[in-house]
Amino acid sequence: MSLEEKRVGTVDVLTPGGPIVDEDAEELIAAMTEKLEQPNPRFVVSMGKVAYIDSRGIEGLVDSSVKLQERGGRLRLTDVTSTCREVLELTGQAKRLDFFDTLQDAVRSFL
């Protein structure tokens, strides 16, 4: 998996390129942890290139979401593929995340 990072206005966008499984999940988790260490973490995970996510990837998203909620925020996901959305729904974790159809909508949600 590759992990692209870019900035859109004041929001960081993390874009994993490929399945979020095993070691690749750790790369995304490390990037989210780095963002969470900032004073006012504002980031979106763009999931359009993620065909599948395993239990470690789900755990990483949920852990980041919990940490954001403790600070008054929510983890925002955009462009979530139907397979990933279904996995998150079936595991009961979708309720812990905010879903947006487009990156622009996710970024605007911080305003």
Secondary structure, DSSP 8 states (H G I E B T S, - for coil): -EEEEEEETTEEEEEEES-B-HHHHHHHHHHHHHHHTSSS--EEEE-TT---B-HHHHHHHHHHHHHHHHTT---EEES--HHHHHHHHHTT-GGGSEEESSHHHHHHTT-
